[in-house]
Amino acid sequence: MAFESLSEKLGGIFKKLRGKGRLSEADVKAAMREVRMVLLEADVSYKVVKDFVKTVSEKAAGTEILESLDPTQMVIKIVNDELTSLMGGQAAKLNYGPKVPSVVMVVGLQGAGKTTNTAKLAAFVKKHQNKRPLLVACDVYRPAAIKQLETVGAQVGIPVFQKGQIDPVDIAKAAVEHARMHGNDVVFLDTAGRLHVDEALMEELKNIKAAVSPAEILLTVDAMTGQDAVNAASAFDEALGITGVMLTKMDGDARGGAALSVRAVTGQPVKFVGMGEKLDAIEVFHPDRMASRILGMGDVLTLIEKAEQAVDQKKAEEMAEKLMKNRFTLQDYLEQMRSLKNMGSMEDLIGMVPGLDAKQLKGAKIDEKAMARTEAIILSMTQKERDNPSLLNASRKKRIAAGSGTSVVEINRLLKGFDAMNQMAKQMAGTKKGRRMAKKAGMFGF
């Protein structure tokens, strides 16, 4: 998970501070020396670290901080505020020009995940912003690049424009005209990359920029490459004048230094982050939420957004009502389990809950095989059996086990878990607070 190591080490520093009670200037200085080392180990740019530690130290050494009732909390708040500021302060939106179609030019080095994440981004604006995007294959050099874009485009249901291996500038111009004629209001150009920055690459990208005047030049950066990513960002920004950054592979980066450095080095905001291999695994980058997660304070807003995307609100309320009135069926149980699965990895979800340490539950994840067995068991039942599990006698269980390729033991285990959940719901129904919790449970795939 992104920032895992950084979060763990900063947590250790603040834990030592809490043990001191009142803080002295010497305590703050010692803590800031440790923070400096932790940030450098996370591959954050040296200049960024130097400026960050200086700012935090100056604010944390004030008399009103040291003499406050809880100076450690004040120091953590300062670090949180400065981390947020370092990463851009507020979430930045994708630029759309006054002309239709708007052109988004996606650039970056080869291997950063540019093609896949261009498709992810197009799918995101289609779903969340009601856009009609067009994907354009401008990478005419990399073997199978055009085919790759067509494949991911088909998977997310977005048309792909390609004209083979001709001049990318001609392809870009033809794509804009095609979009204009076919009602596509935003054009995503998947441009060529190289293994390193070179003059030929930059010249081609400059020519495309001059030909189609993009409203957004989005740099794709592999977060796992650390300081190399920052150097590449500087080169692209100098040559093209990028307007934003999309960080990829954030789910696999334990250090996360690129996310903290790239905004400070280029002056351009991180707008999106790729959080996994699935084609819907892309998120708007919220600096304040990321800072909160780094400092172990959770990210409730993102957790709620994930729940809202995974679960239909009306259906969630119906589920909660069924729980309260003891009318929750095995079919409902299956749908809730599927909703929880759609929210992402258990480890990421735990990291968003304030007060829960994802490190202690490292490796926790939804068992796909167990989910499949549960689904097979429930689908092997008749509708009457799903609605009323008390009908399930020994012979019925044997029939279901044979039909689902499972065992009677597994069926009993499923029924035991289902009964336990219903018992808990009955207890919750007895209090006002419990009823509120049940309503939330419906949203969060309980």
Disulfide bonds with the S-S distance in Angstrom:
none
